[in-house]
C-alpha cells in the first residue's frame, strides 16, 4: 500500500507521516524532498542545476522509482 501525502508547506504532512509510520507495522516514509536534496547536491555548479528541483524530469523519475521500489521490496 502506498499512501501519498500532498499539501501546503507547514500543513502537517511530516507529522501525519510519522504518526502513520507508528500506527502501521512495517511502514516506511519516503520523502521526495530527500531526492531533491540529493539532486541539488549532485548538480551543484552544473548547467542542469535548477532553481527548483521539481522542475527536473529526473526528480520525478527518481521519486517514482524510490516509492515503487520500496513498495516492491516490502511486499512478501
FENVEN-V212993 format. One record per backbone hydrogen bond with DSSP energy under -0.5 kcal/mol. CO is the residue of the C=O (numbers start at 0). NH is the residue of the N-H. E is the energy in kcal/mol with one decimal. If there is no record, write none. Layout:
# FENVEN-V212993
co=CO nh=NH e=E
co=CO nh=NH e=E
This chain:
# FENVEN-V212993
co=1 nh=3 e=-0.6
co=2 nh=4 e=-0.6
co=7 nh=10 e=-1.5
co=11 nh=15 e=-2.5
co=12 nh=16 e=-2.7
co=13 nh=17 e=-2.4
co=14 nh=18 e=-2.2
co=15 nh=19 e=-2.6
co=16 nh=20 e=-2.5
co=17 nh=21 e=-1.8
co=18 nh=22 e=-1.8
co=19 nh=23 e=-2.3
co=22 nh=24 e=-0.6
co=23 nh=26 e=-2.0
co=27 nh=29 e=-0.6
co=28 nh=30 e=-0.6
co=29 nh=31 e=-0.7
co=30 nh=33 e=-1.6
co=30 nh=34 e=-0.8
co=31 nh=35 e=-2.0
co=32 nh=36 e=-2.5
co=33 nh=37 e=-2.0
co=34 nh=38 e=-2.3
co=35 nh=39 e=-2.7
co=36 nh=40 e=-2.2
co=37 nh=41 e=-2.8
co=38 nh=42 e=-2.6
co=40 nh=43 e=-1.1
co=42 nh=45 e=-2.5
co=45 nh=48 e=-1.7
co=51 nh=54 e=-2.5
co=52 nh=55 e=-1.8
co=55 nh=58 e=-0.7
co=55 nh=59 e=-1.4
co=56 nh=60 e=-2.3
co=57 nh=61 e=-2.9
co=58 nh=62 e=-2.5
co=59 nh=63 e=-2.1
co=60 nh=64 e=-2.5
co=61 nh=65 e=-2.4
co=62 nh=66 e=-2.3
co=63 nh=67 e=-2.7
co=64 nh=68 e=-2.4
co=65 nh=69 e=-2.3
co=66 nh=70 e=-2.0
co=67 nh=71 e=-2.5
co=68 nh=72 e=-2.3
co=69 nh=73 e=-1.4
co=70 nh=74 e=-0.6
co=71 nh=74 e=-0.7
